[in-house]
Amino acid sequence: MHAAIDFLAKMVELAGVAIIVGGTFLSSAYFLRGGVRGDWRQAYDRYRANLGRGILLGLELLVGADIMSTVTAPLTFTSLGLLAAIVVIRTFLSFSLETEIEGCWPWQRSRRAGAEDVR
């Protein structure tokens, strides 16, 4: 059972890395295509958002893989502390990326969406 969970965690981890790498390549390709068409500024804004989305999705999978890996590892205060540190760092990165992509704090999204609906 532990071997199957460990294998599944490795597969989820590989999927997270693949999404980050693939998202980087696709975002770069879309950026170059948009820039060549003549609008580098708008292409740059879309590039940052698309790149952030790819990294964000990959980080979510990596956090999930780390949590799955702890099921098979012997629980010690050191391993639990390491997992907690990794989850906190990756959660902070996810929060920062999401804020950058959306352009506002998470608790301001409903107000921002309401203001855009009025226009």
N, C-alpha and C positions, 0 to 999 in steps of 0.2 A: 504494500500500500504506500509506504514511504517513497519507494522508488518511482512509483507512478506519479505521485504528487510532485516529487523533485523534477521529474522529466517534464511534466506539464508546466511547472514554474519556469524551467529553462526555455521552453517553447514560447511562453508568453513574453519572457525577457527578450528573446530573439525577435519576436514580432514587434516589440516596442522599439528596438534598435532599427529594425528594417523600416518602420514607419518614419522614424526621424530621418534616416538617410534618404529614403524615397521622397519624403516631403521636401527635403532640402533640394534634391535634384529637380523635382517637378516645379517647385516655387521659383528656382533659378531659371528654368526653361521658360516659364510664363513671364517672368520679369524681362528676360531678353526679348521675347516675342513682343511684349507690350512696348518696350523701349524702342525697338526697331521700327515699330509702327508710328513712332513720333511723340509719344507722351511719356517721357521718362519719369516725371513727377508722380503721375497717377500709377504708373507701373511700380514705382518704388513703394508707394503706400500699400498697394496690393501685395507686393513681395513680402513686406514686413508682416502683414496680417496672415498670409498663407504660410510663411515660414513659422510663425508663432503657433499657428493651429497644428502643424505637423509635430512640432516639438511638444506641445501640450498633450496631444493624444499619445505620443510615445512615452512621455513621462507618466501618464496615468497607468499605462500598461506596466511600466517598470516598477511603479509602486505596488501594483497588484502582484507582480511576480515576487517582489521582496516579501510581501506578507505571506504568500503561499510558501515560500522557502522556509519561513520560520516554523511552519507546521512540522517539517521533517527534521529541523535542527534541534539539538538539545538546548532547552531554555536555561540560560544563565543570565545573570544581571548584565554581563558584558554584551552578550548577543542581543538581549532585549534593548539595551541602551543604544547599541549600534543601529538596530532596526528603527528605533524611535528617532534617532538623529537623521537617518536617511529619509524617513517619511516626512519629518519636519522640513528638511531642506528641499525635497522635491515638491512638497505641498506649497512652500513659499514660492518656489520657481513657477509652479502652475498658477498660483494666484497672481503673481506679477505678470506673467505672460497673458493671462486672461484679461487683466486690467489694461494692459498695453493694446491688446487687440480690440477690445470694446471701446476704449477711450474714456472710460469712467469707472468709478468704484462699483463693485457689485451691488451695493445697497442703493445706488443711484440709477440703476438700469430701468426700473419701473417708471421713475419720474422722467427719465430721458425718453423712453418709449412713448409716454403720454404726450410729451412736448412735440415729438415728431409726428404723432397722429393728428395734432391740431393743425399743423402746417399743411 
